[in-house]
Amino acid sequence: MKTEALNEEENEILQEVINIGMGQAGASLAKLLDVFVNLSVPRVSWVNGDDFVTQVAKLVEGQGDSWAGVRQAFYNQLEGEAFAIYGANGCQQLAGLMGYEDENEDGAEEELLLDVTNILVGACLVGVANQISKKLDFAAPTVVGVGKPIHELLYSRDREWDQCLLIEVNFCLEEGDFSCHLVMLMSEASIEQLRSGLVQFMESY
């Protein structure tokens, strides 16, 4: 039996919950870098695996052909994968802000991407899970590519998802050209858990 997609009201509540989680993630990044971080309004949609790649490609269209990507899986009551997608120029700026003397040193850029992704994904998803009273655990983040076209990064998934909830948010710094597109795939099996958490969240107000 196929899981029913979230209805309009549930989507609106989910966006609000994600907004709060993203605010925590942005605050963590701002504290780390000592700069102001701008966040986009989260976009939530119901997609299959192929639609996921197409939609994210449209999200970054016109912003360059070369990207770095980090994937981090999450599991327990909510299950899925998060991808942090970084523009090439932004990586250089980020390296300077974090005090890396040479982002081209062996392993330095990948270490940088892993550190920042861990902060963003962890703060965001933990913020969401805490609000809807769900347990969440994380696998270690892994770099899926540096200097690659977007479709190569997004096909590097732990598994194929037939249907999934796609959540998109964009982080950028007030100055400079750093930006990060954070996209999350959540499995069908997690949707009922998510739905019950959102109902509990709504009833608490």
N, C-alpha and C positions, 0 to 999 in steps of 0.2 A: 504494500500500500504506500503510495507516494505521500510524502509529507506536504501538508498544505502550506503555502507561502504565507509570510506575515501579512496581515491586513494593513490598511492605511493607518489606523490608530496605533497598532503595534509598531509599525515603521517609524512613526513620529516619536513615540516614546523611546524607541531604540536610538534614534538620532540624538535625542536629548541625553540619554545615558552615555553614548559615545562622546558627545561634546564634553561632558565632564571628565571622562577618562582621557580624552585628547588634551584637555586643558592641563591635566596633571603631567602628561608626557611632555607638553610644551614647556611647562614650568621647570621640569627636570633638565631639559636640554638648555633652556635659558640660563639656569643656575650653573650648569657645567661650562658653558661658553661665555657667560657674562654678556649676553646680547639679548635683545628682544626678539621673540619668535612669533611669527604670524601663522595662524591656522585657518584652513578653509573650513567651510561647513561640510560635515560628513555627508557622503552620498551612499545610499543603501539600495541595492538592487538584487534581484533573484536571477541567477545565471547558471548556465552549464559550463563545462570546462572550456570549450571553444569560445563561447561568448566572453569569458573572463579575459582571455588574451586579447580579443578584439577591443573590448571596452577599455582596458588599461592602455593599449596602444593609442587609442583615441585621446585618452587623458593626457598623454605626454606628447602628442603630435605637435610638430613645429618647435619643439624645445631641444632638438638635437638628435643625433643618431647613435650616440655612444653613451652607455649607461653602466653603472655598477649596481649589482643587486645582492641582497642578503635575505636568506629565507630562515624563518624560525617557526617550528611546529609547536602547537600547544595541544594539551589533552586533559582529560579527566571528565568533568561534567560538560564542558565545552571542548570541541575538537576541531582542529583546522590548521591552516598555515597562514603566516603573515609574511609579506614581502616588503622590504624597504628598498626603494629604487632611487638612486642618487645620480645626478648629473655630473659629468666629468669635471667641469670647472668648480663646482661646489666642493668636491673632495679636496681640491687644493686649498680653498679658503678655510674649510673645516680643519685641515691639518695645521694651518697657521694659528687658528683660534685655540686649538688644543695644545699648542706648544711643540708640535713635531718640527724638528729642524729640517727634515727632508722626507716628504711623504713618499718619495720614490725608493727609499731604503727597502731592502728585502723584508717583506712582511709588514711594513709600517702601515701601508694603505689598508690592507685587509684587517689589521688589528684595529685601526681607526673605525672602519665601517662596522665591525663586529661590536665594538664598544658602544657606538651611538645607537645601533639597531637594538641592542639589548636594553638600553635605557628607554627608547621610544616604545617598542613593542611591550616591554614589561610594564611600564607605567600605564600605558593605554589599556591593555587588556586586564591587568589587575584592577584598575579603576572600574572597568565595566563589570567584571566578575564580582567585585565586592558590593557594588550597588544592587545587583540582582541576586545576591546570596548564593553564588555558585563557586565550586572549587575549581582551581585551574593550576596546571603545572606546565613547565616549558622544557623543550629540548634545547640543547645549545644551538645558537645561531650558526649558520654556515654561509660562506660567500659562494654564490652561484655563478658569478662572473664579474669581470672588470673590463670596461671598454668594449662592451658587447651591444648589439642591437636588442631592442626591448623584447622581441619575441623569443630570443634565445634564453633570456633570463627567466621568463615566465613559464617556459615549458619544463624548467628544472624543478619539478614538483615531486614530493614524496610519493604521491599516488594520484590517480585520476579521480576527479569528483564528478559524479553524474549531474547532480544539481547542488547548488551551494548559494549561501548568502555572501554577496560581495560588498565589502565596506571600503570606501575610498576616502582618504584625507590627505591633504597636502600641507607640509610644513615648509616655511621659508623664513630666512633671517631678515630683519628690518633693513640691513645694509648688506651689499654684496650679492652674489648670484647663487649662493647655496640654496638648494631646495631638496626636499625628500618627499616622494609619494609613498605613502604607507597604504598598502592594500591587503585585505584579509579575506581568505576563503574559510567559510565555516560549513561543516558537513551537514547533510540532511538530518543525521542522527542527533545533532546538537540543537536543532531548531525547536523541538518540543521543550527541551531544557531551557532554552532561551525564552520561549514563550511563557513558560510558567514563572520564570524569574521576572519578566516584564510585568506580568499580572500582579505579582507580589509587590513589585516596585510601585505600580499605580495605586494599589490599595493602601499603601503606607502613607499616601498624601491625602 
